[in-house]
Amino acid sequence: MKLGLDIFLEYEYKQFKGKRVGLVTNMTGVNGKLIPSIDLFHRHPDILLTALYAPEHGIRGDAKEGEKVDSMIDSYTGLPVYSLYGATRKPSNDMLEAVDVVVFDLQDIGARYYTFIYTMAYVMEACAENGKHFVVLDRPNPVSGEKMEGNLVEEEVRSFVGLLPIPNRHGMTVAELALMYKHEFGYNCELTVIPMQGWKRNMYYDETGLFWVPPSPNTTNIDMNILYPGTCLIEGTNLSEGRGTTRPFEQVGAPFIDGQKLAKAFNQKNVTGVLARPTSFIPTYQKHKDEICGGIQLHIVDRKELHSLEAGLILLETIAEMYSNDFSFLKNENEKYFFDLLAGTKELKGKILEGSVEEFLTSCNQQVDYFQQFKEPYHLYK
């Protein structure tokens, strides 16, 4: 198969010859031989690369989640790297002054919490305001483009982990999202999308023949990506989601949990496509750093049958019931619940504590059906 990057460098670049080009990318912007798009653009005789733009985690991926990224000069190319995860998340007029075209080449992971797709939205907005052409080089949705899960983000809890009304697992590529942003959500920039060749909607990343380059320190493998639409919600609780271990978002635990009992209780719920194994771990950073956490590791039995949001919510419901005196949702410095931003609604916390997550999951079905029809006009692949 060929990535949007490959197609662009074969012939699509010609329409931008003589234009000053800015590149939104990071370490995932590579071709099939792992050569970075930064290098390929910088060396290309007919591409005038004048600026780089860094999303969350930085241009080289060495910043942790939520850590501010500073603007800098790239030591290899000597080009300015403008941070889109520091003082601003939307490029300023000054940041776009030296470019005519902004090219987006980032690997998404197929879940609405992941900030790269909102960096794209903000760049599109800035391009519209400043008369710049925006180009998206498409890449695979690593968890396929067929399956969707979850609810649509409600207006009052929109944020940089849920900026637009899309479900937890959205089933779209970045180029398809860009088309939808333009035509449905008002990000009305001059837009060109460069589709892939050879990708099909039912393909998972490990079926593409491409090397997996983690888009952030905790996006470790395909199983993590599949579970993430459900287990990312754990970030909004006092449980460890496995950050600071080798299995983030696959392991869940806390010092107050008995992993043997939790695994037994979860497996008795017969969640389709997944089994829990008791484990213990010591996070090296973040929640419960240097503490022994009892918990479970989720093992995928059948990825095509697994509904990861269901698995994550039933797990949270089980823990909330078993450890009602210890389990809690976290508040930020403004006394607001981060969980609500991840969940895209203020309703879900109560459903977990009441033991009625199945009711919430049933309510998601109608929203997923609506989104399926809403997004189909922007599908680029069968």
C-alpha positions in Angstrom: 0.0 0.0 0.0 1.0 3.6 -0.4 0.6 6.4 2.2 -0.6 9.9 1.4 3.0 10.9 1.9 4.2 8.5 -0.9 1.6 9.8 -3.3 2.4 13.4 -2.5 6.1 12.9 -3.1 5.5 10.9 -6.4 3.5 13.7 -8.1 1.1 15.7 -5.9 3.8 18.0 -4.8 4.0 19.5 -8.3 0.9 21.6 -7.7 2.7 23.3 -4.9 6.0 23.9 -6.6 7.3 27.3 -5.8 5.1 27.6 -2.7 6.5 27.9 0.8 5.6 24.8 2.8 5.0 24.3 6.5 4.8 20.8 7.9 2.8 19.6 10.9 4.4 16.3 11.9 6.4 14.3 14.4 8.2 11.1 14.5 5.2 9.2 13.0 5.6 11.2 9.8 7.6 8.5 8.0 7.4 6.5 4.8 7.4 2.7 4.6 11.2 2.7 5.0 11.0 4.8 8.1 12.5 7.9 6.5 10.9 11.0 8.1 8.8 13.4 6.0 10.8 16.2 7.4 13.9 14.8 5.8 12.1 13.9 2.6 10.7 17.4 2.2 13.9 19.2 3.3 16.0 17.3 0.7 13.5 17.5 -2.1 14.7 19.9 -4.9 11.1 21.1 -5.6 9.7 21.4 -2.1 10.5 24.7 -0.3 10.1 23.7 3.4 10.2 26.8 5.5 8.6 25.9 8.9 7.7 22.9 11.1 4.8 22.6 13.6 4.8 20.4 16.6 1.7 18.8 18.2 1.4 17.3 21.7 4.5 15.3 22.7 6.7 17.4 20.5 8.3 17.1 17.0 10.4 14.1 18.2 7.9 12.6 20.7 10.0 13.2 23.8 7.4 15.2 25.8 5.0 13.4 28.1 1.2 13.6 27.9 0.0 17.1 28.9 3.5 18.5 29.0 3.9 21.8 27.3 6.1 21.9 24.2 8.3 24.9 23.5 9.0 26.4 20.1 12.6 25.8 19.0 15.0 25.6 16.1 15.3 22.1 14.6 18.9 21.1 14.9 18.9 19.0 11.7 17.2 21.4 9.2 17.8 24.7 11.0 14.1 25.5 10.5 11.8 27.0 13.2 9.6 24.5 15.0 6.4 26.2 16.2 4.7 24.6 19.1 1.0 23.9 18.9 0.9 22.5 22.4 2.4 25.3 24.5 1.4 29.0 24.6 -1.2 28.3 21.9 -2.9 25.4 20.2 -3.8 27.3 17.1 -1.1 28.8 14.9 -0.9 32.5 15.2 -0.6 34.9 12.2 3.1 35.2 12.9 3.6 31.4 12.9 2.0 31.2 9.4 3.7 34.2 7.9 6.6 32.3 6.3 4.3 29.7 4.6 1.8 29.5 1.7 0.8 25.9 2.3 0.5 23.8 5.5 0.9 20.0 5.1 -0.4 17.7 7.9 1.4 14.3 8.3 0.6 12.7 11.6 -0.5 9.2 12.6 -3.8 9.2 14.6 -4.9 6.3 16.7 -8.6 6.3 16.0 -10.0 7.6 19.3 -11.6 10.9 19.9 -9.4 11.7 23.0 -6.3 11.9 21.0 -5.3 15.5 20.5 -3.7 15.3 17.0 -7.1 15.5 15.3 -8.0 18.7 17.1 -4.6 20.2 16.3 -5.6 19.6 12.7 -8.9 21.4 13.3 -7.1 24.4 14.8 -4.6 24.5 12.0 -7.5 24.4 9.5 -9.2 27.3 11.3 -5.9 29.3 11.2 -5.4 28.5 7.5 -8.9 29.8 6.7 -8.3 33.0 8.6 -4.9 33.6 7.0 -5.6 32.5 3.4 -3.3 29.4 3.6 -3.8 26.2 1.7 -4.1 23.1 3.9 -3.0 19.6 2.7 -3.6 16.3 4.6 -1.4 13.3 3.8 -3.6 10.4 4.8 -2.6 7.5 7.1 -4.4 4.4 8.3 -6.8 4.4 11.2 -4.9 1.7 13.1 -8.1 0.2 14.6 -9.9 0.0 11.2 -12.4 2.3 9.7 -15.4 0.0 10.1 -16.2 -0.1 13.8 -17.5 2.8 15.9 -18.2 3.0 19.7 -19.6 5.6 22.1 -21.5 8.8 22.4 -21.2 12.2 20.7 -19.5 14.9 22.8 -22.0 17.3 24.3 -21.4 21.1 23.9 -20.9 21.9 27.6 -17.9 19.5 28.0 -16.0 20.1 24.8 -12.3 20.4 25.3 -9.0 19.4 23.6 -9.7 15.7 24.4 -13.2 16.1 22.8 -13.5 19.2 20.7 -16.2 18.1 18.3 -19.3 15.8 18.4 -17.7 12.5 17.4 -17.8 9.1 19.2 -15.1 7.6 21.3 -14.0 5.3 18.4 -14.7 7.3 15.3 -13.8 4.9 12.4 -12.3 7.6 10.2 -8.9 8.5 8.8 -7.4 12.0 9.3 -8.2 13.0 5.7 -11.8 11.9 6.1 -12.0 13.9 9.3 -10.6 16.9 7.6 -13.3 16.8 4.9 -15.9 16.4 7.5 -14.5 19.3 9.5 -14.6 21.6 6.4 -18.1 20.7 5.2 -19.9 20.0 8.5 -18.2 22.0 11.2 -17.2 25.2 9.5 -13.4 24.8 9.2 -13.6 26.3 5.8 -10.0 26.5 4.6 -8.8 25.7 1.1 -8.3 22.0 1.5 -6.5 19.2 -0.4 -6.5 15.7 0.8 -4.1 13.1 -0.5 -5.6 9.6 0.0 -3.7 6.4 0.5 -3.7 3.6 -2.1 -4.4 0.0 -1.0 -5.9 0.7 2.4 -9.4 -0.8 3.1 -11.8 0.1 5.9 -11.6 -3.4 7.5 -7.8 -3.2 7.9 -6.0 -3.0 11.3 -2.6 -1.5 11.4 -0.8 -4.8 11.7 -2.4 -5.8 8.3 -0.9 -2.9 6.4 2.7 -4.1 6.2 3.9 -0.8 7.7 6.1 -0.4 10.8 4.2 1.0 13.9 5.9 4.1 15.2 4.3 5.1 18.5 2.6 8.6 18.2 3.2 9.2 21.9 5.2 7.4 24.7 2.2 5.3 25.8 0.8 4.2 22.4 2.7 1.0 22.5 1.0 -1.6 20.2 -2.2 -2.6 18.4 -3.8 -4.1 21.5 -3.3 -0.9 23.4 -4.9 1.0 20.5 -7.9 -1.3 20.4 -8.5 -1.1 24.2 -7.9 2.7 24.4 -11.5 3.9 23.5 -12.6 2.2 26.8 -9.6 2.3 29.1 -8.6 5.9 28.4 -11.6 6.9 30.6 -9.6 5.5 33.6 -7.4 8.6 33.3 -10.3 10.5 35.0 -10.3 8.3 38.1 -7.9 7.6 40.9 -6.9 4.2 39.3 -3.7 3.8 37.4 -4.3 3.2 33.7 -0.8 1.6 33.5 1.2 4.7 32.6 4.7 4.2 33.8 4.6 0.5 32.9 5.2 -1.5 29.7 1.5 -2.1 29.2 -0.3 1.3 29.5 -4.1 1.2 28.9 -3.9 -2.7 29.0 -3.2 -2.8 32.8 -5.5 -1.2 35.3 -5.0 -1.1 39.1 -4.5 0.7 42.4 -2.9 -0.1 45.8 -6.3 -0.9 47.2 -7.3 -3.5 44.6 -7.0 -7.3 44.9 -6.2 -8.4 41.4 -7.3 -12.0 41.9 -10.8 -10.9 43.1 -11.1 -8.2 40.4 -10.2 -10.6 37.6 -12.7 -13.1 38.8 -15.4 -10.5 39.1 -14.8 -9.0 35.7 -14.5 -12.4 33.9 -17.9 -13.4 35.4 -19.4 -10.5 33.5 -18.6 -12.3 30.3 -17.6 -9.3 28.3 -17.3 -10.3 24.7 -13.8 -10.5 23.2 -11.7 -9.9 26.3 -10.4 -11.7 29.4 -8.8 -10.3 32.5 -5.7 -11.7 34.2 -4.7 -10.7 37.7 -1.5 -8.8 37.9 0.5 -6.3 40.0 2.7 -3.5 38.8 4.6 -0.4 40.1 4.2 2.7 38.0 7.4 4.6 37.4 5.5 7.9 37.1 2.1 9.5 37.3 -0.6 8.0 39.6 0.6 5.7 42.4 4.2 6.3 41.4 6.5 3.7 43.1 3.6 2.0 44.8 2.6 -1.6 44.3 -0.8 -1.7 42.4 -3.0 -4.8 42.4 -5.1 -5.0 39.3 -5.7 -6.8 36.0 -4.3 -6.9 32.5 -6.9 -7.1 29.8 -6.1 -9.6 27.1 -8.0 -9.4 23.7 -9.5 -12.7 22.7 -11.3 -11.4 19.5 -10.6 -7.9 18.4 -13.5 -7.9 15.9 -16.0 -8.8 18.5 -14.6 -6.7 21.3 -16.4 -3.5 22.2 -13.7 -1.7 24.1 -15.9 1.0 25.6 -18.1 -1.7 27.0 -15.1 -3.4 28.5 -13.8 -0.2 30.0 -17.1 0.8 31.5 -18.0 -2.6 32.9 -14.5 -2.7 34.5 -15.0 0.7 36.1 -18.5 -0.3 37.3 -17.1 -3.4 38.8 -14.3 -1.6 40.6 -16.7 1.1 41.8 -18.9 -1.6 43.3 -16.1 -3.6 44.9 -14.2 -0.7 46.2 -16.8 2.0 46.9 -14.9 3.5 49.8 -11.7 3.9 47.8 -12.6 4.5 44.1 -13.2 8.1 43.0 -13.3 10.5 40.1 -10.6 13.1 40.0 -11.1 16.9 40.1 -8.8 19.4 38.5 -7.6 22.7 40.0 -10.9 24.3 38.9 -12.9 21.6 40.8 -14.1 20.1 37.5 -14.1 16.5 36.6 -11.6 15.5 33.9 -13.6 12.3 33.5 -16.5 14.4 32.1 -14.3 15.8 29.3 -13.1 12.3 28.4 -16.7 10.9 28.6 -18.1 13.7 26.5 -21.0 14.0 29.0 -21.6 14.6 32.7 -24.0 11.7 32.8 -21.6 8.8 32.8 -20.1 9.2 36.3 -23.5 8.6 37.8 -24.2 5.6 35.6 -21.0 3.9 36.8 -21.7 4.6 40.5 -25.4 3.4 40.1 -24.3 0.2 38.3 -26.2 1.1 35.1 -23.6 1.4 32.4 -25.5 -1.0 30.2 -28.2 1.7 30.0 -25.6 4.2 28.9 -24.2 1.8 26.3 -27.6 1.2 24.9 -28.1 5.0 24.5 -24.9 5.1 22.5 -26.3 2.9 19.8 -28.5 5.5 18.4 -25.7 8.1 18.4 -23.4 5.7 16.6 -26.1 5.0 14.0 -26.5 8.7 13.4 -22.8 9.3 13.1 -22.5 6.4 10.6 -24.8 8.2 8.2 -23.3 11.6 9.0 -19.7 10.5 8.1 -20.4 8.3 5.1 -20.2 11.1 2.5 -16.6 11.7 3.5 -15.4 8.1 3.2 -12.4 7.8 0.9 -12.1 4.0 1.1 -14.4 0.9 0.9 
